[in-house]
């Protein structure tokens, strides 16, 4: 046997580390003297110690190392854990690379402009928000501030009449970069919530919209002090920063007045927000199926909350293109469905059923609803429980959809470490879906569970 000091020199590791491994149960001495506490090791323990050090060198925590070496894991499970760790390391590298690029972009911006930027740009996540809104048209001879004040009063009255609660903030929604008072592409909006025991549903009435304002995980934000006429400086800063950092400004900008009660216009504090897309996101968004590489088919993982949907049901094997004809009928009748969420989304739900020789299955073209009342004739209601999903993107025409499903079930799923769960899979269609267009895209949600746990569901392509 070797004393701990001799063993540490032989293994080129500190005595402190060996004591720590003993405390964690990673590498215990073969003998500990009960009188003086000296620890003793054997040469046969070196391979285990080397494995600990090798796994630690790969970036695993000591807790993870303990799991990997103390449990009799099957080879497949070990491969999955290593692959998962590899993806995590790749993500960390990407995040650090992006941070490095932002530092380089800041240096280029300072070099180009010769001074520090006028505004500091932050990237934040902004959730979806229910809003009441109304188009804002500037009339000749009418001061903008008076027009906004009058419009706010109208929206507040409408909100109270419909038993809604203002939750703020007041914001001006714009479709253009530079804001001029003669522009007509703007809306005044305010966040709202429902009164107690009242549900929200999309509504358009008396020129007022009650709808969901989409959020963003990449919302660029600057805070500007000064009059509205000087807001072009904030937009210039946002666009300059976006260009230097490899982003595109997309969608609708928001101007949020943070001290709306301030009477002096030159003392106004306004937060300007614009949603962004990275250059890489845009490349993937506009790739056609024939241009995509296998790596582009990798899914995102999402835990989606339970929801209800109302729609038209099809049962069969789609040999006669019945699903496509049903969608055509459903599109004409969407307006009959009450209490929808107001989002530009529709669902193709495929509920789990026992396999038949003919390959029949149930498919429901549907819209999400917030409560189930007054189901239109010929339609049905489905409840989809909370579930973990692997989310794939189909890009291009529907003619190529079979290839996407073949990849999911014949290539990705068998080697992923997951199995398909006994739950509803579905297709999610948003405003990005353009029938017959090579740039069209929609999302395929596959319910998943870890392989070997629970009941698997066979999926025929």
C-alpha positions as a Python dict, from the first residue, in 0.01 Angstrom:
ca = {
    (1, 'X'): (0, 0, 0),
    (2, 'X'): (105, 361, -64),
    (3, 'X'): (70, 654, 171),
    (4, 'X'): (-143, 938, 38),
    (5, 'X'): (167, 1153, -22),
    (6, 'X'): (339, 884, -230),
    (7, 'X'): (17, 811, -421),
    (8, 'X'): (-35, 1182, -498),
    (9, 'X'): (320, 1216, -636),
    (10, 'X'): (277, 903, -847),
    (11, 'X'): (-55, 1027, -989),
    (12, 'X'): (64, 1391, -1019),
    (13, 'X'): (-232, 1518, -817),
    (14, 'X'): (-251, 1712, -491),
    (15, 'X'): (-321, 1554, -152),
    (16, 'X'): (-604, 1806, -111),
    (17, 'X'): (-771, 1676, -428),
    (18, 'X'): (-744, 1314, -310),
    (19, 'X'): (-905, 1404, 21),
    (20, 'X'): (-1185, 1582, -166),
    (21, 'X'): (-1242, 1278, -392),
    (22, 'X'): (-1264, 1064, -78),
    (23, 'X'): (-1532, 1293, 70),
    (24, 'X'): (-1736, 1274, -252),
    (25, 'X'): (-1704, 896, -272),
    (26, 'X'): (-1515, 918, -601),
    (27, 'X'): (-1195, 749, -484),
    (28, 'X'): (-1179, 609, -134),
    (29, 'X'): (-852, 486, 23),
    (30, 'X'): (-825, 111, 71),
    (31, 'X'): (-733, 169, 435),
    (32, 'X'): (-754, 457, 682),
    (33, 'X'): (-559, 431, 1006),
    (34, 'X'): (-815, 478, 1285),
    (35, 'X'): (-552, 617, 1520),
    (36, 'X'): (-385, 886, 1308),
    (37, 'X'): (-625, 916, 1010),
    (38, 'X'): (-356, 839, 751),
    (39, 'X'): (-500, 728, 416),
    (40, 'X'): (-344, 444, 212),
    (41, 'X'): (-398, 359, -157),
    (42, 'X'): (-308, 77, -398),
    (43, 'X'): (-157, 91, -746),
    (44, 'X'): (-468, -84, -880),
    (45, 'X'): (-663, 237, -805),
    (46, 'X'): (-467, 439, -1062),
    (47, 'X'): (-690, 345, -1361),
    (48, 'X'): (-1000, 468, -1174),
    (49, 'X'): (-821, 790, -1078),
    (50, 'X'): (-710, 840, -1440),
    (51, 'X'): (-1071, 799, -1557),
    (52, 'X'): (-1184, 1060, -1303),
    (53, 'X'): (-919, 1303, -1426),
    (54, 'X'): (-1001, 1231, -1792),
    (55, 'X'): (-1373, 1298, -1743),
    (56, 'X'): (-1293, 1611, -1543),
    (57, 'X'): (-1069, 1727, -1828),
    (58, 'X'): (-1368, 1688, -2066),
    (59, 'X'): (-1551, 1950, -1862),
    (60, 'X'): (-1777, 1729, -1648),
    (61, 'X'): (-1843, 1841, -1292),
    (62, 'X'): (-1734, 1610, -1011),
    (63, 'X'): (-2102, 1528, -944),
    (64, 'X'): (-2140, 1420, -1306),
    (65, 'X'): (-1814, 1224, -1289),
    (66, 'X'): (-1947, 1042, -981),
    (67, 'X'): (-2255, 940, -1177),
    (68, 'X'): (-2056, 826, -1480),
    (69, 'X'): (-1810, 604, -1295),
    (70, 'X'): (-2018, 471, -1003),
    (71, 'X'): (-2325, 356, -1195),
    (72, 'X'): (-2329, 68, -1439),
    (73, 'X'): (-2446, 274, -1733),
    (74, 'X'): (-2511, 99, -2066),
    (75, 'X'): (-2289, 206, -2352),
    (76, 'X'): (-2581, 372, -2532),
    (77, 'X'): (-2664, 585, -2227),
    (78, 'X'): (-2299, 685, -2187),
    (79, 'X'): (-2285, 783, -2554),
    (80, 'X'): (-2598, 993, -2511),
    (81, 'X'): (-2458, 1174, -2204),
    (82, 'X'): (-2131, 1246, -2383),
    (83, 'X'): (-2317, 1373, -2690),
    (84, 'X'): (-2534, 1593, -2468),
    (85, 'X'): (-2224, 1732, -2298),
    (86, 'X'): (-2066, 1792, -2638),
    (87, 'X'): (-2368, 2000, -2741),
    (88, 'X'): (-2349, 2201, -2418),
    (89, 'X'): (-1982, 2277, -2476),
    (90, 'X'): (-2058, 2378, -2833),
    (91, 'X'): (-2328, 2616, -2706),
    (92, 'X'): (-2085, 2768, -2455),
    (93, 'X'): (-1827, 2818, -2729),
    (94, 'X'): (-2089, 2986, -2947),
    (95, 'X'): (-2194, 3218, -2664),
    (96, 'X'): (-1835, 3317, -2593),
    (97, 'X'): (-1770, 3363, -2965),
    (98, 'X'): (-2073, 3591, -2989),
    (99, 'X'): (-1946, 3789, -2688),
    (100, 'X'): (-1605, 3818, -2856),
    (101, 'X'): (-1772, 3940, -3176),
    (102, 'X'): (-1970, 4202, -2981),
    (103, 'X'): (-1648, 4333, -2825),
    (104, 'X'): (-1489, 4351, -3172),
    (105, 'X'): (-1800, 4526, -3307),
    (106, 'X'): (-1786, 4783, -3026),
    (107, 'X'): (-1421, 4854, -3110),
    (108, 'X'): (-1505, 4897, -3479),
    (109, 'X'): (-1796, 5126, -3395),
    (110, 'X'): (-1581, 5346, -3169),
    (111, 'X'): (-1307, 5356, -3435),
    (112, 'X'): (-1561, 5449, -3705),
    (113, 'X'): (-1744, 5715, -3504),
    (114, 'X'): (-1446, 5843, -3307),
    (115, 'X'): (-1634, 5841, -2975),
    (116, 'X'): (-1847, 5629, -2747),
    (117, 'X'): (-2195, 5550, -2884),
    (118, 'X'): (-2474, 5790, -2785),
    (119, 'X'): (-2695, 5502, -2667),
    (120, 'X'): (-2616, 5171, -2499),
    (121, 'X'): (-2800, 4882, -2665),
    (122, 'X'): (-2925, 4594, -2452),
    (123, 'X'): (-3073, 4266, -2574),
    (124, 'X'): (-3369, 4146, -2369),
    (125, 'X'): (-3647, 3890, -2382),
    (126, 'X'): (-3992, 4048, -2412),
    (127, 'X'): (-4297, 3819, -2364),
    (128, 'X'): (-4619, 3825, -2564),
    (129, 'X'): (-4856, 4098, -2443),
    (130, 'X'): (-5230, 4148, -2481),
    (131, 'X'): (-5292, 4503, -2600),
    (132, 'X'): (-5569, 4733, -2708),
    (133, 'X'): (-5460, 4942, -3005),
    (134, 'X'): (-5587, 5187, -3261),
    (135, 'X'): (-5435, 5328, -3578),
    (136, 'X'): (-5288, 5672, -3529),
    (137, 'X'): (-5328, 5914, -3820),
    (138, 'X'): (-5170, 6256, -3786),
    (139, 'X'): (-5391, 6531, -3930),
    (140, 'X'): (-5264, 6866, -4061),
    (141, 'X'): (-5271, 7137, -3795),
    (142, 'X'): (-5315, 6892, -3504),
    (143, 'X'): (-5032, 6866, -3251),
    (144, 'X'): (-4906, 6512, -3208),
    (145, 'X'): (-4919, 6529, -2827),
    (146, 'X'): (-5284, 6641, -2834),
    (147, 'X'): (-5372, 6361, -3077),
    (148, 'X'): (-5208, 6099, -2852),
    (149, 'X'): (-5379, 6235, -2540),
    (150, 'X'): (-5721, 6224, -2711),
    (151, 'X'): (-5658, 5871, -2840),
    (152, 'X'): (-5552, 5750, -2495),
    (153, 'X'): (-5880, 5869, -2348),
    (154, 'X'): (-6077, 5685, -2617),
    (155, 'X'): (-5886, 5361, -2560),
    (156, 'X'): (-5928, 5392, -2182),
    (157, 'X'): (-6303, 5437, -2222),
    (158, 'X'): (-6324, 5137, -2456),
    (159, 'X'): (-6116, 4929, -2212),
    (160, 'X'): (-6344, 5009, -1918),
    (161, 'X'): (-6658, 4941, -2124),
    (162, 'X'): (-6528, 4591, -2200),
    (163, 'X'): (-6430, 4519, -1838),
    (164, 'X'): (-6057, 4514, -1907),
    (165, 'X'): (-5777, 4647, -1687),
    (166, 'X'): (-5492, 4870, -1807),
    (167, 'X'): (-5159, 4717, -1714),
    (168, 'X'): (-4944, 4945, -1927),
    (169, 'X'): (-4727, 5052, -2074),
    (170, 'X'): (-4852, 5300, -2332),
    (171, 'X'): (-4654, 5254, -2650),
    (172, 'X'): (-4641, 5368, -3009),
    (173, 'X'): (-4600, 5084, -3258),
    (174, 'X'): (-4416, 5168, -3578),
    (175, 'X'): (-4339, 4990, -3905),
    (176, 'X'): (-4060, 5226, -4014),
    (177, 'X'): (-3715, 5313, -3884),
    (178, 'X'): (-3738, 5689, -3886),
    (179, 'X'): (-4049, 5836, -3731),
    (180, 'X'): (-4198, 6143, -3894),
    (181, 'X'): (-4519, 6309, -3781),
    (182, 'X'): (-4673, 6267, -4125),
    (183, 'X'): (-4627, 5888, -4114),
    (184, 'X'): (-4952, 5690, -4098),
    (185, 'X'): (-4805, 5343, -4033),
    (186, 'X'): (-4837, 5363, -3657),
    (187, 'X'): (-5064, 5249, -3375),
    (188, 'X'): (-5116, 5366, -3019),
    (189, 'X'): (-5134, 5063, -2789),
    (190, 'X'): (-5159, 4979, -2420),
    (191, 'X'): (-5113, 4651, -2237),
    (192, 'X'): (-5429, 4509, -2078),
    (193, 'X'): (-5542, 4219, -1863),
    (194, 'X'): (-5889, 4078, -1810),
    (195, 'X'): (-6097, 4155, -1505),
    (196, 'X'): (-6138, 3873, -1254),
    (197, 'X'): (-6317, 3565, -1396),
    (198, 'X'): (-6309, 3713, -1747),
    (199, 'X'): (-6109, 3563, -2033),
    (200, 'X'): (-5937, 3753, -2312),
    (201, 'X'): (-6019, 3682, -2675),
    (202, 'X'): (-5915, 3860, -2993),
    (203, 'X'): (-6160, 4131, -3096),
    (204, 'X'): (-6186, 4416, -3346),
    (205, 'X'): (-6455, 4672, -3275),
    (206, 'X'): (-6503, 5045, -3327),
    (207, 'X'): (-6156, 5072, -3489),
    (208, 'X'): (-6003, 4922, -3173),
    (209, 'X'): (-5801, 4599, -3181),
    (210, 'X'): (-5774, 4366, -2882),
    (211, 'X'): (-5495, 4128, -2974),
    (212, 'X'): (-5166, 3965, -2881),
    (213, 'X'): (-4855, 4173, -2951),
    (214, 'X'): (-4583, 3913, -3024),
    (215, 'X'): (-4278, 3921, -2799),
    (216, 'X'): (-3919, 3841, -2890),
    (217, 'X'): (-3622, 3665, -2735),
    (218, 'X'): (-3394, 3909, -2918),
    (219, 'X'): (-3539, 4253, -2852),
    (220, 'X'): (-3285, 4536, -2884),
    (221, 'X'): (-3354, 4824, -2649),
    (222, 'X'): (-3218, 5176, -2599),
    (223, 'X'): (-3330, 5452, -2361),
    (224, 'X'): (-3348, 5800, -2515),
    (225, 'X'): (-3382, 6132, -2333),
    (226, 'X'): (-3529, 6421, -2529),
    (227, 'X'): (-3819, 6521, -2748),
    (228, 'X'): (-3995, 6290, -2987),
    (229, 'X'): (-3847, 6482, -3278),
    (230, 'X'): (-3501, 6361, -3171),
    (231, 'X'): (-3600, 5992, -3157),
    (232, 'X'): (-3435, 5937, -3495),
    (233, 'X'): (-3104, 5942, -3302),
    (234, 'X'): (-3217, 5637, -3102),
    (235, 'X'): (-3320, 5454, -3417),
    (236, 'X'): (-2989, 5541, -3580),
    (237, 'X'): (-2805, 5395, -3280),
    (238, 'X'): (-3014, 5076, -3294),
    (239, 'X'): (-2960, 5024, -3665),
    (240, 'X'): (-2590, 5104, -3644),
    (241, 'X'): (-2543, 4860, -3356),
    (242, 'X'): (-2743, 4592, -3538),
    (243, 'X'): (-2534, 4631, -3852),
    (244, 'X'): (-2204, 4608, -3661),
    (245, 'X'): (-2320, 4302, -3465),
    (246, 'X'): (-2466, 4098, -3750),
    (247, 'X'): (-2839, 4151, -3687),
    (248, 'X'): (-3136, 4262, -3894),
    (249, 'X'): (-3422, 4468, -3753),
    (250, 'X'): (-3753, 4292, -3822),
    (251, 'X'): (-4119, 4336, -3733),
    (252, 'X'): (-4269, 4623, -3536),
    (253, 'X'): (-4077, 4872, -3324),
    (254, 'X'): (-4212, 5001, -2992),
    (255, 'X'): (-4172, 5344, -2839),
    (256, 'X'): (-4250, 5330, -2467),
    (257, 'X'): (-4275, 5661, -2280),
    (258, 'X'): (-4127, 5601, -1934),
    (259, 'X'): (-4232, 5937, -1787),
    (260, 'X'): (-4546, 6017, -1984),
    (261, 'X'): (-4662, 6273, -1725),
    (262, 'X'): (-4358, 6491, -1787),
    (263, 'X'): (-4486, 6821, -1930),
    (264, 'X'): (-4158, 6936, -2083),
    (265, 'X'): (-4117, 6755, -2412),
    (266, 'X'): (-3738, 6784, -2411),
    (267, 'X'): (-3729, 6596, -2076),
    (268, 'X'): (-3916, 6288, -2203),
    (269, 'X'): (-3752, 5951, -2143),
    (270, 'X'): (-3845, 5695, -2408),
    (271, 'X'): (-3744, 5332, -2444),
    (272, 'X'): (-3722, 5223, -2807),
    (273, 'X'): (-3741, 4849, -2874),
    (274, 'X'): (-3690, 4666, -3205),
    (275, 'X'): (-3699, 4287, -3260),
    (276, 'X'): (-3391, 4135, -3422),
    (277, 'X'): (-3291, 3838, -3632),
    (278, 'X'): (-2932, 3727, -3664),
    (279, 'X'): (-2778, 3678, -4005),
    (280, 'X'): (-2761, 3304, -3937),
    (281, 'X'): (-3130, 3297, -3841),
    (282, 'X'): (-3219, 3464, -4167),
    (283, 'X'): (-3006, 3221, -4367),
    (284, 'X'): (-3184, 2925, -4210),
    (285, 'X'): (-3522, 3095, -4248),
    (286, 'X'): (-3486, 3130, -4623),
    (287, 'X'): (-3309, 2803, -4704),
    (288, 'X'): (-3497, 2570, -4932),
    (289, 'X'): (-3506, 2198, -4855),
    (290, 'X'): (-3260, 2113, -5134),
    (291, 'X'): (-3009, 2363, -4997),
    (292, 'X'): (-3026, 2249, -4637),
    (293, 'X'): (-2760, 2033, -4480),
    (294, 'X'): (-2832, 1751, -4238),
    (295, 'X'): (-2713, 1969, -3947),
    (296, 'X'): (-2990, 2217, -4028),
    (297, 'X'): (-3252, 1955, -3941),
    (298, 'X'): (-3160, 1943, -3572),
    (299, 'X'): (-3457, 2017, -3344),
    (300, 'X'): (-3513, 2266, -3067),
    (301, 'X'): (-3656, 2132, -2743),
    (302, 'X'): (-3962, 2288, -2584),
    (303, 'X'): (-4199, 2212, -2299),
    (304, 'X'): (-4536, 2340, -2417),
    (305, 'X'): (-4819, 2414, -2178),
    (306, 'X'): (-5155, 2240, -2215),
    (307, 'X'): (-5401, 2396, -2458),
    (308, 'X'): (-5741, 2341, -2618),
    (309, 'X'): (-5819, 2350, -2988),
    (310, 'X'): (-6135, 2345, -3198),
    (311, 'X'): (-6138, 2229, -3558),
    (312, 'X'): (-6244, 1987, -3831),
    (313, 'X'): (-6160, 1616, -3804),
    (314, 'X'): (-6023, 1382, -4069),
    (315, 'X'): (-5976, 1005, -4029),
    (316, 'X'): (-5801, 798, -4294),
    (317, 'X'): (-5460, 748, -4455),
    (318, 'X'): (-5466, 1060, -4678),
    (319, 'X'): (-5440, 860, -4998),
    (320, 'X'): (-5706, 1083, -5157),
    (321, 'X'): (-5544, 1411, -5032),
    (322, 'X'): (-5836, 1445, -4793),
    (323, 'X'): (-5636, 1650, -4542),
    (324, 'X'): (-5561, 1921, -4800),
    (325, 'X'): (-5929, 1946, -4901),
    (326, 'X'): (-6031, 1962, -4536),
    (327, 'X'): (-5790, 2253, -4476),
    (328, 'X'): (-5953, 2435, -4767),
    (329, 'X'): (-6295, 2397, -4606),
    (330, 'X'): (-6160, 2483, -4262),
    (331, 'X'): (-5997, 2806, -4382),
    (332, 'X'): (-6338, 2926, -4497),
    (333, 'X'): (-6497, 2848, -4159),
    (334, 'X'): (-6225, 2968, -3917),
    (335, 'X'): (-6427, 3278, -3834),
    (336, 'X'): (-6702, 3063, -3680),
    (337, 'X'): (-6477, 2957, -3392),
    (338, 'X'): (-6525, 3165, -3077),
    (339, 'X'): (-6280, 3253, -2798),
    (340, 'X'): (-5960, 3210, -2999),
    (341, 'X'): (-5628, 3335, -2858),
    (342, 'X'): (-5581, 3605, -3119),
    (343, 'X'): (-5246, 3463, -3233),
    (344, 'X'): (-5171, 3405, -3601),
    (345, 'X'): (-5143, 3029, -3546),
    (346, 'X'): (-5327, 2719, -3662),
    (347, 'X'): (-5265, 2354, -3570),
    (348, 'X'): (-5274, 2020, -3744),
    (349, 'X'): (-5327, 1781, -3451),
    (350, 'X'): (-5245, 1414, -3493),
    (351, 'X'): (-5372, 1221, -3190),
    (352, 'X'): (-5222, 883, -3096),
    (353, 'X'): (-5439, 594, -3217),
    (354, 'X'): (-5396, 220, -3240),
    (355, 'X'): (-5228, 129, -3573),
    (356, 'X'): (-5454, -15, -3842),
    (357, 'X'): (-5360, -230, -4146),
    (358, 'X'): (-5460, 60, -4370),
    (359, 'X'): (-5242, 308, -4176),
    (360, 'X'): (-5540, 523, -4078),
    (361, 'X'): (-5495, 809, -3833),
    (362, 'X'): (-5685, 1107, -3691),
    (363, 'X'): (-5593, 1460, -3803),
    (364, 'X'): (-5763, 1780, -3687),
    (365, 'X'): (-5720, 2120, -3858),
    (366, 'X'): (-5777, 2360, -3570),
    (367, 'X'): (-5732, 2688, -3385),
    (368, 'X'): (-5634, 2725, -3019),
    (369, 'X'): (-5916, 2851, -2792),
    (370, 'X'): (-5911, 2987, -2439),
    (371, 'X'): (-6246, 2833, -2349),
    (372, 'X'): (-6470, 2569, -2504),
    (373, 'X'): (-6814, 2708, -2577),
    (374, 'X'): (-7046, 2697, -2879),
    (375, 'X'): (-6847, 2449, -3089),
    (376, 'X'): (-6948, 2510, -3455),
    (377, 'X'): (-7145, 2235, -3627),
    (378, 'X'): (-6921, 1975, -3786),
    (379, 'X'): (-6624, 2064, -3566),
    (380, 'X'): (-6475, 1902, -3260),
    (381, 'X'): (-6280, 1996, -2946),
    (382, 'X'): (-5944, 1848, -2844),
    (383, 'X'): (-5741, 1897, -2524),
    (384, 'X'): (-5363, 1867, -2560),
    (385, 'X'): (-5187, 1811, -2222),
    (386, 'X'): (-4857, 1970, -2122),
    (387, 'X'): (-4574, 1784, -2292),
    (388, 'X'): (-4205, 1792, -2388),
    (389, 'X'): (-4146, 1825, -2762),
    (390, 'X'): (-3867, 1811, -3016),
    (391, 'X'): (-3953, 2089, -3261),
    (392, 'X'): (-3848, 2059, -3625),
    (393, 'X'): (-3879, 2320, -3901),
    (394, 'X'): (-4009, 2224, -4244),
    (395, 'X'): (-3888, 2464, -4511),
    (396, 'X'): (-4030, 2475, -4862),
    (397, 'X'): (-4332, 2336, -5040),
    (398, 'X'): (-4557, 2065, -4896),
    (399, 'X'): (-4437, 1831, -5173),
    (400, 'X'): (-4117, 1785, -4969),
    (401, 'X'): (-4291, 1721, -4636),
    (402, 'X'): (-4242, 1343, -4659),
    (403, 'X'): (-3866, 1391, -4661),
    (404, 'X'): (-3878, 1595, -4340),
    (405, 'X'): (-4087, 1329, -4160),
    (406, 'X'): (-3859, 1055, -4293),
    (407, 'X'): (-3558, 1232, -4147),
    (408, 'X'): (-3731, 1280, -3811),
    (409, 'X'): (-3843, 921, -3763),
    (410, 'X'): (-3585, 724, -3961),
    (411, 'X'): (-3267, 921, -3887),
    (412, 'X'): (-3296, 1156, -3590),
    (413, 'X'): (-3522, 965, -3349),
    (414, 'X'): (-3337, 626, -3350),
    (415, 'X'): (-3005, 785, -3252),
    (416, 'X'): (-3134, 1068, -3031),
    (417, 'X'): (-3170, 887, -2699),
    (418, 'X'): (-3544, 968, -2704),
    (419, 'X'): (-3858, 781, -2798),
    (420, 'X'): (-4187, 920, -2919),
    (421, 'X'): (-4423, 968, -2625),
    (422, 'X'): (-4784, 848, -2619),
    (423, 'X'): (-4918, 1198, -2685),
    (424, 'X'): (-5042, 1426, -2961),
    (425, 'X'): (-4796, 1536, -3225),
    (426, 'X'): (-4886, 1840, -3431),
    (427, 'X'): (-4793, 2085, -3704),
    (428, 'X'): (-4789, 2455, -3610),
    (429, 'X'): (-4862, 2703, -3889),
    (430, 'X'): (-4778, 3072, -3839),
    (431, 'X'): (-4759, 3373, -4071),
    (432, 'X'): (-4435, 3220, -4204),
    (433, 'X'): (-4638, 2949, -4381),
    (434, 'X'): (-4687, 3046, -4748),
    (435, 'X'): (-4850, 2765, -4953),
    (436, 'X'): (-4654, 2680, -5265),
    (437, 'X'): (-4358, 2904, -5176),
    (438, 'X'): (-4001, 2771, -5154),
    (439, 'X'): (-3939, 2999, -4855),
    (440, 'X'): (-4244, 2879, -4663),
    (441, 'X'): (-4187, 2726, -4320),
    (442, 'X'): (-4388, 2569, -4042),
    (443, 'X'): (-4306, 2369, -3730),
    (444, 'X'): (-4347, 2001, -3644),
    (445, 'X'): (-4386, 1917, -3274),
    (446, 'X'): (-4289, 1559, -3185),
    (447, 'X'): (-4375, 1452, -2825),
    (448, 'X'): (-4072, 1288, -2667),
    (449, 'X'): (-3960, 1097, -2360),
    (450, 'X'): (-3630, 937, -2266),
    (451, 'X'): (-3581, 600, -2432),
    (452, 'X'): (-3658, 309, -2202),
    (453, 'X'): (-3911, 505, -1992),
    (454, 'X'): (-4283, 458, -2043),
    (455, 'X'): (-4456, 342, -2356),
    (456, 'X'): (-4319, 411, -2702),
    (457, 'X'): (-4539, 496, -2999),
    (458, 'X'): (-4461, 363, -3345),
    (459, 'X'): (-4478, 621, -3624),
    (460, 'X'): (-4513, 508, -3984),
    (461, 'X'): (-4372, 737, -4250),
}
